[in-house]
Amino acid sequence: MQLYVDTVESDGMGQNKEFSLYEIEQFIREEGAERVSEDAVRELEREIEKLADTLAKKAMTYAGHAGRKKLIRTADVMLTRKMESPYRTPANFSHNPRITKPASNAVK
């Protein structure tokens, strides 16, 4: 898959645009790197594509549950990111925040 960004033209029509390697390199440099290898840029490109694929598939699943087969809305993407939060895992997620797991060294 190629990573595309939807841009809106003045006539309201969408146009697909790929991220260039230069733009990806700029993302890395904005984080403080002075020098960036081409291999690092290409690896980040692959990771971004994998992430975009995963998010799009999950957002499509949520849209399908909402009765939409062809339209992914912002809420679907936001729900995907919310459900992927590192803080929302079975080990540390509880419906009642007052309920906690017993300590492993607790006396029984």
Backbone as CSV, one residue per row, in Angstrom:
resi,resn,N_x,N_y,N_z,CA_x,CA_y,CA_z,C_x,C_y,C_z
1,MET,0.832,-1.182,0.000,0.000,0.000,0.000,0.870,1.237,0.000
2,GLN,0.476,2.224,-0.751,1.141,3.515,-0.710,0.371,4.401,0.246
3,LEU,1.068,5.186,1.025,0.422,6.065,1.983,-0.013,7.330,1.272
4,TYR,-1.280,7.655,1.347,-1.815,8.832,0.695,-2.445,9.747,1.723
5,VAL,-2.370,11.026,1.449,-3.025,12.023,2.276,-4.052,12.708,1.392
6,ASP,-5.291,12.814,1.873,-6.333,13.455,1.085,-6.210,14.957,1.247
7,THR,-6.051,15.653,0.134,-5.991,17.108,0.154,-7.207,17.640,-0.572
8,VAL,-7.723,18.762,-0.131,-8.922,19.320,-0.738,-8.510,20.495,-1.629
9,GLU,-8.902,20.428,-2.872,-8.635,21.502,-3.819,-9.723,22.559,-3.700
10,SER,-9.545,23.687,-4.363,-10.520,24.776,-4.276,-11.876,24.390,-4.840
11,ASP,-11.911,23.405,-5.764,-13.195,22.998,-6.333,-13.876,21.929,-5.478
12,GLY,-13.283,21.563,-4.332,-13.899,20.597,-3.438,-13.569,19.155,-3.772
13,MET,-12.827,18.907,-4.819,-12.470,17.543,-5.213,-11.243,17.107,-4.423
14,GLY,-11.223,15.846,-4.002,-10.072,15.334,-3.269,-8.971,14.897,-4.226
15,GLN,-7.749,15.001,-3.794,-6.606,14.577,-4.593,-5.678,13.788,-3.684
16,ASN,-5.201,12.619,-4.150,-4.304,11.809,-3.334,-2.882,12.316,-3.473
17,LYS,-2.166,12.320,-2.356,-0.788,12.776,-2.331,0.014,11.838,-1.450
18,GLU,1.119,11.336,-1.948,2.000,10.503,-1.142,2.895,11.387,-0.301
19,PHE,3.294,10.874,0.859,4.349,11.537,1.610,5.647,11.283,0.870
20,SER,6.426,12.312,0.639,7.726,12.109,0.015,8.716,11.679,1.094
21,LEU,9.828,11.101,0.661,10.866,10.721,1.613,11.399,11.957,2.325
22,TYR,11.422,13.068,1.615,11.880,14.320,2.221,10.971,14.716,3.387
23,GLU,9.657,14.603,3.195,8.726,14.961,4.261,8.890,14.047,5.473
24,ILE,9.113,12.767,5.217,9.327,11.828,6.319,10.624,12.169,7.049
25,GLU,11.648,12.517,6.290,12.912,12.925,6.906,12.702,14.164,7.787
26,GLN,11.872,15.070,7.335,11.602,16.279,8.119,10.903,15.949,9.431
27,PHE,10.013,14.935,9.423,9.389,14.499,10.673,10.457,14.071,11.668
28,ILE,11.433,13.308,11.190,12.503,12.828,12.061,13.344,13.995,12.565
29,ARG,13.690,14.916,11.674,14.516,16.066,12.059,13.796,16.966,13.066
30,GLU,12.478,17.068,12.957,11.720,17.886,13.914,11.811,17.321,15.328
31,GLU,12.129,16.034,15.436,12.302,15.414,16.747,13.710,15.586,17.281
32,GLY,14.574,16.291,16.531,15.892,16.623,17.043,17.074,15.959,16.370
33,ALA,16.830,15.074,15.401,17.952,14.413,14.731,18.652,15.393,13.799
34,GLU,19.975,15.434,13.867,20.737,16.297,12.960,21.013,15.594,11.643
35,ARG,21.247,14.290,11.726,21.514,13.509,10.517,20.576,12.320,10.499
36,VAL,20.110,11.963,9.284,19.159,10.871,9.139,19.576,10.038,7.929
37,SER,19.715,8.727,8.130,20.090,7.873,7.007,18.869,7.586,6.138
38,GLU,19.141,7.294,4.873,18.052,6.970,3.950,17.331,5.701,4.389
39,ASP,18.089,4.730,4.929,17.470,3.499,5.423,16.487,3.787,6.553
40,ALA,16.844,4.720,7.435,15.953,5.078,8.540,14.668,5.708,8.012
41,VAL,14.797,6.548,6.992,13.620,7.196,6.401,12.715,6.153,5.758
42,ARG,13.309,5.225,5.022,12.506,4.188,4.359,11.844,3.249,5.379
43,GLU,12.543,2.966,6.470,11.958,2.116,7.519,10.773,2.822,8.177
44,LEU,10.922,4.111,8.463,9.803,4.864,9.029,8.635,4.902,8.042
45,GLU,8.925,5.013,6.758,7.875,4.991,5.744,7.098,3.673,5.805
46,ARG,7.827,2.549,5.913,7.163,1.240,6.014,6.302,1.153,7.269
47,GLU,6.813,1.658,8.393,6.062,1.612,9.649,4.810,2.483,9.577
48,ILE,4.916,3.645,8.959,3.754,4.523,8.801,2.705,3.840,7.940
49,GLU,3.137,3.173,6.875,2.202,2.464,6.002,1.498,1.332,6.751
50,LYS,2.244,0.580,7.563,1.634,-0.494,8.350,0.603,0.071,9.323
51,LEU,0.974,1.154,10.001,0.063,1.782,10.953,-1.188,2.285,10.245
52,ALA,-1.014,2.926,9.088,-2.164,3.440,8.337,-3.072,2.296,7.891
53,ASP,-2.486,1.188,7.426,-3.285,0.017,7.027,-4.103,-0.507,8.204
54,THR,-3.443,-0.665,9.336,-4.113,-1.196,10.523,-5.245,-0.282,10.977
55,LEU,-4.963,1.017,11.050,-5.988,1.956,11.488,-7.163,2.002,10.516
56,ALA,-6.872,1.976,9.220,-7.946,2.028,8.222,-8.829,0.787,8.305
57,LYS,-8.226,-0.386,8.485,-9.012,-1.617,8.585,-9.897,-1.606,9.829
58,LYS,-9.335,-1.168,10.959,-10.118,-1.132,12.191,-11.210,-0.067,12.117
59,ALA,-10.891,1.083,11.518,-11.908,2.126,11.360,-13.031,1.636,10.453
60,MET,-12.684,0.859,9.434,-13.701,0.299,8.541,-14.592,-0.683,9.307
61,THR,-14.006,-1.435,10.228,-14.788,-2.357,11.064,-15.786,-1.581,11.909
62,TYR,-15.337,-0.493,12.550,-16.241,0.313,13.368,-17.324,0.958,12.511
63,ALA,-16.970,1.409,11.319,-17.968,1.994,10.419,-19.000,0.938,10.039
64,GLY,-18.553,-0.291,9.801,-19.473,-1.378,9.477,-20.436,-1.666,10.612
65,HIS,-19.944,-1.609,11.850,-20.817,-1.820,13.009,-21.855,-0.708,13.121
66,ALA,-21.506,0.467,12.592,-22.436,1.601,12.636,-23.375,1.607,11.429
67,GLY,-23.275,0.569,10.584,-24.168,0.461,9.433,-23.674,1.176,8.191
68,ARG,-22.412,1.590,8.200,-21.839,2.255,7.027,-20.821,1.334,6.393
69,LYS,-20.991,1.025,5.117,-20.073,0.115,4.435,-18.982,0.842,3.670
70,LYS,-19.233,2.089,3.282,-18.279,2.787,2.430,-17.736,4.075,3.019
71,LEU,-18.297,4.544,4.124,-17.896,5.838,4.682,-17.255,5.658,6.047
72,ILE,-16.016,6.102,6.167,-15.335,6.134,7.457,-15.367,7.575,7.927
73,ARG,-15.887,7.780,9.119,-15.970,9.131,9.684,-14.849,9.344,10.686
74,THR,-14.674,10.599,11.049,-13.653,10.961,12.035,-13.842,10.177,13.322
75,ALA,-15.079,10.007,13.739,-15.363,9.281,14.984,-14.854,7.845,14.920
76,ASP,-14.908,7.209,13.739,-14.416,5.839,13.590,-12.909,5.785,13.824
77,VAL,-12.198,6.757,13.267,-10.740,6.803,13.429,-10.394,7.113,14.877
78,MET,-11.125,8.050,15.464,-10.858,8.402,16.862,-11.133,7.218,17.784
79,LEU,-12.189,6.473,17.512,-12.499,5.286,18.307,-11.393,4.240,18.156
80,THR,-10.881,4.107,16.952,-9.781,3.169,16.706,-8.571,3.543,17.558
81,ARG,-8.215,4.804,17.571,-7.063,5.240,18.355,-7.336,5.090,19.850
82,LYS,-8.569,5.385,20.264,-8.915,5.251,21.679,-8.796,3.803,22.125
83,MET,-9.264,2.887,21.302,-9.225,1.470,21.650,-7.802,0.917,21.590
84,GLU,-6.909,1.598,20.879,-5.517,1.160,20.766,-4.628,1.779,21.834
85,SER,-5.199,2.554,22.739,-4.421,3.231,23.761,-3.646,2.221,24.606
86,PRO,-2.369,2.505,24.896,-1.598,1.584,25.740,-2.142,1.495,27.152
87,TYR,-2.971,2.448,27.562,-3.532,2.436,28.899,-4.795,1.593,28.981
88,ARG,-5.309,1.162,27.845,-6.542,0.383,27.829,-6.193,-1.064,27.497
89,THR,-5.643,-1.752,28.446,-5.311,-3.158,28.268,-6.061,-3.961,29.318
90,PRO,-6.325,-5.225,29.059,-7.056,-6.034,30.041,-6.398,-6.050,31.407
91,ALA,-5.079,-5.956,31.452,-4.384,-6.030,32.730,-4.643,-4.813,33.606
92,ASN,-4.889,-3.647,33.005,-5.061,-2.458,33.835,-6.356,-1.711,33.542
93,PHE,-7.317,-2.359,32.895,-8.597,-1.723,32.594,-9.667,-2.300,33.503
94,SER,-10.415,-1.425,34.116,-11.507,-1.849,34.975,-12.684,-0.922,34.739
95,HIS,-13.902,-1.468,34.757,-15.079,-0.635,34.586,-15.279,0.278,35.788
96,ASN,-14.843,-0.157,36.949,-14.942,0.646,38.149,-13.524,0.977,38.606
97,PRO,-13.110,2.242,38.501,-11.726,2.572,38.844,-11.380,2.326,40.307
98,ARG,-12.372,2.166,41.187,-12.089,1.912,42.600,-11.695,0.462,42.846
99,ILE,-12.060,-0.401,41.918,-11.727,-1.814,42.072,-10.316,-2.029,41.539
100,THR,-9.480,-2.587,42.351,-8.105,-2.856,41.932,-7.806,-4.328,42.121
101,LYS,-6.762,-4.767,41.459,-6.317,-6.148,41.625,-5.662,-6.295,42.974
102,PRO,-5.817,-7.438,43.605,-5.107,-7.660,44.869,-3.613,-7.747,44.597
103,ALA,-2.836,-7.323,45.547,-1.387,-7.395,45.412,-0.970,-8.852,45.338
104,SER,0.044,-9.139,44.555,0.478,-10.522,44.385,1.074,-11.102,45.661
105,ASN,1.549,-10.241,46.542,2.143,-10.719,47.795,1.153,-10.627,48.955
106,ALA,-0.126,-10.477,48.680,-1.126,-10.360,49.744,-1.281,-11.689,50.472
107,VAL,-1.570,-11.599,51.752,-1.777,-12.800,52.581,-3.160,-13.327,52.279
108,LYS,-3.245,-14.653,52.099,-4.539,-15.262,51.779,-5.120,-15.951,52.951
